[in-house]
Amino acid sequence: MRNGNRTLTLSVFRYNPYDPESAPGMEDFILEETPRMTLFTALTQIREEQDPSLQVDFVCRSAVCGSCAMLVNGRPRLACRTRTDELPDEITLMPLPFFRLVGDLSVDTGRWFAEMGQRVESWIHTLRPFEADGEEERMSNEKAQEIYELDRCIECGCCIGACATAQMREDFLGAAGLLRIARFLVDPRDQRSEADVFDVVATDDGVFGCIGLLACDDYCPKDLPLMEQLAYLRRKMALTALRGRGDGNGRRGRAKKEVLAGEPTVSPIATTPRSDK
């Protein structure tokens, strides 16, 4: 960590994919470092004093929204949590790979996370009818804390941007998707069977697609237990297969077989639709 003020050179990726006259390239911005300056502060200063057209996402400035994730000298980081005194005089900023580019340093993580949520069905599955006036189901403080620990993901996309498998196949669930399904596995209110979960994640685009570099665990800004949950899911899905409960015996697998047989049916386990009344 450096104490003295320096002159910083920020080499920033510039490209507007919606402008036919725009071409990808790097643009240098020079500014004076101030005490406790973060990349968020530096980029805001550039937008206010040098180029207001620079596109970069930010909302909270507190490492909660996950909007300001980008590649900082080749590594996924949050701009609001990265101080310039931790970096050299020359800093290269690129947008996160894998996600759709909006412009410059801005990418669309929201669409991917929404689609991922649908793929892993990230909601409570239960046969119990919904009671609008009923009491919330109770659980121990220890169980609630266990669920919370897996629910702290801010959907910044750093784990996906660092993932080698995600760069090779766009259908990979990634650490964020696998953590999401692990969160519901520990929730006592979710009634999905092991076979149901097997159909979702025990594939090459799921838990068995990971090649084990674990860059996701290295670069998660919230220090989520990604490595532990990946190992847990692999063991659980391997045991499910050995017990003969996988291999298309879940809801999705049965539905696929029924469609191929010309007899589609509705899944018996699902959330009960809420009444508007």
N, C-alpha and C positions, 0 to 999 in steps of 0.2 A: 504494500500500500504506500503510495507516494503522498508527501505533504505539500510540496511546492506547486504553485500554479504552472501550468504548461499550456502550450499552444497545441491543440488537438486537430488532427485531420481525419474527418469521418468520410470514408468512401462508401457511398450509398447507392444501392441498386435502384435504377430508374427505368420504368417501363409501364406504359398504359396499354393493356391488351385490347382496349376498345377504340383506340385511336390508330387508324391505318398508317398514319405518318410517324408513329412512335416506334423506336427501335430499342431493344434492350441494351443497357450500358451502365457504367458506373459514373457517378458524379461526386467530386470532392467538395466538402464544405469545411472551412477552417474557422475555428472559434477558440476563445480563451476559456480554459478550465477554471471553474469556481469550486470552492470548498464543498465537499459532499455532493458533487454533481453526479446525477445518474444519466443513463442514456435517454431516459424519458425526458429529463430536463434539457439535455443537449438537443434532442430532436424538436422539442417544443420551441427552443430558442431559434433553431434554424427556420422553423415554419413561421415564426413571428418576425424575424429580422432579415432572413435571406431569401427564402422561397416558400411562400404559402401554399404552393401547389403540391408539395411533398405529401404523399399519402402514407399515413401510419395510423394504426388503430390504438386507442387507449380509452379507458373509462375511469378506473378506480384509483390508479396510482398507488395501490396498496397490495399488489400481488393477490388479488381476489377474483378479478374479472377474467384474467387470462388473455386479454385482448392484445397485449403488446409483445407477444412472443415473436422472436426473430432469430436469425443466425448471426451471432456476434463472433467475428473472427472464426467462422465455421462451426460454432457450437450453439445449440438451441438454448436461449436464455430469455428471461423477461426483462424488457428494457427498464421497467420501473424498479427492479431489484438489482440491477447491474450498475455499480458505481464506476465512473471513468478512472478513478485512481487505482482500480484493480487491473487496468488495461494499459497496453502500450500507447505511445503517442499517435500511432496510426491505427485506426479502427475500421474494419470492414463490416458493413451491415447488409445482409441479404434477407429476402423473405423466406419463411419456412417452406421447405420442399413438400411435395405430396399434395398439398391443398391447392384449390383453385385460386389463381392469382387475381386479385381485384385491381391492384395497381401499386407500383413501387414496393413498399414493405407490408402492404395490406393483403391478407389472404382470407378466404372464406372458410373458417373452421366450423362455423355454425351449421352449415348444410351437412357436412360430413358427420358431425356428432349427432345431429337429428336422425340421419339415416342409420347410423350405428345403433342408436337407441331402439329403433324399430327392428333391426336385425336381431338383437339380443333380447327383444321384448322386455325392456327395462321398466317393468312395473310389477306390482304385486299380483300374482296369479292365485286365485282362491275360488273355492266353490261356495263360500259363504255369501249370502245376499248382502248387498250394501244397505246399511241402516243409517240414514241421515241423522237420526236423533240418538243413535247408539253411542256408548262410551268408546273411547279409543282403547285398542287392545293394549294391555299392560305387558311390560317385559322388564327384566332386571336391568339395573344400571350397567352391569358388566356387558350384557348383550347389546344394549343400546350404544355403548361406547365402541364395541367391536364393529357394529354397523357403521357408525359415524367415521371410524378410521378409514373405512373403504369408500366413504361417500364424500371425501374431502377434495376430490378431483375438481379443478377449476376449468377443465376443458381448454387448456391453453394450446395443446397440440405439440408440446415440446417432445413428448415421448414418441409421437408419430414421426415428427421431423428428424429424430435421431435414429429411427428404426431402419435397419438395412433391409429387412423383409418388406416393409411398407414401400420402399423405393423400387422394389422389384415387382410387387403385385398390389394393385390398387384395391383389391377386395379384402386385404388382410385386416382383421379386426384391431390388431395392435394392442398394446398394453392397456390403453384406455377402455377398449371394448371388453377385454378379458377381466379387467378389474370391475367393470360394471356388472358382469354376470356373477362374479365372485361375491359381490355385495349382496345379491339376492339369495345366494346359496346359504349365507349365514343368517338370513332374516327368517325367523320362525313363522312369520305370517305367509310366506310364499310356499305354495303347495305343489310346485313343479317336481316331477320325479327326476331321478338321475338320467333316465333315458331321454326325457325332454331336454335337459341341459346338454346331453351328449349330441343330440341332433344339431344343436346350435353352435357349439364350440369345438367339438372333437373332429376337426377337419383341417385340411392344409391351409385354409384361410382363417383358422382359429388357433387353438392352443398348440397344435402340432406343426404350425407353420413357422413358429419362432425358431431362428437358427442359433439362439443362445448367446449373442453378443452382449445383450442386456444394456445397451446404451440408454434405453428408456429409464432404467433404474438410476443410471449415472446422472441424467440431466433433468429428472423430475424436480421442479422448483419447490414442490410441497413435500418432498421426501416420502412419497407414498410407498407402501410395501409391495412394489410391483414384482420384484424377483420372488418373494415368498408366495405371492398369490399365483404366479405363473407355475411354480413348482407344485403348489397345492392342486391347481386345476388339472395339471398333467397327471398327477398321481390318481386323482379322483376319476378322471375319464378313462385312464388305463384300467383301473379296477372295475369300472362299469362295464368295459368291453370284456374283461376276463370273466365277469359274472354272467355274461350273456344278456345284459340289459340294454346294450347299445345296439348298433347296427340297424338303425331305422325303426326301433321299437318305441320311440317317443312320439309325441303328437305330430311333429312335422314329418317324421319318417312314415307314420301310418297314413297321414293325409296324402303323401306322395304316392304310396302304394295304391290307395283307394282311387286317386285320380287316374293312375295308369290302368286300373281295373275298370274304370268307368263308373265308380261308385263313391264319389266324394261325400264326406260327411263333415259336420261341424265339430270342432274340438270341444271336449267336455270341460276342459279347464281353461278358464279365462276370467278376466275381470268382469264383474257384473256392471252393466251400464248404469250410470247414475240417472235418476229421474229428474226432470226439469221442475217437477212440482215441489 
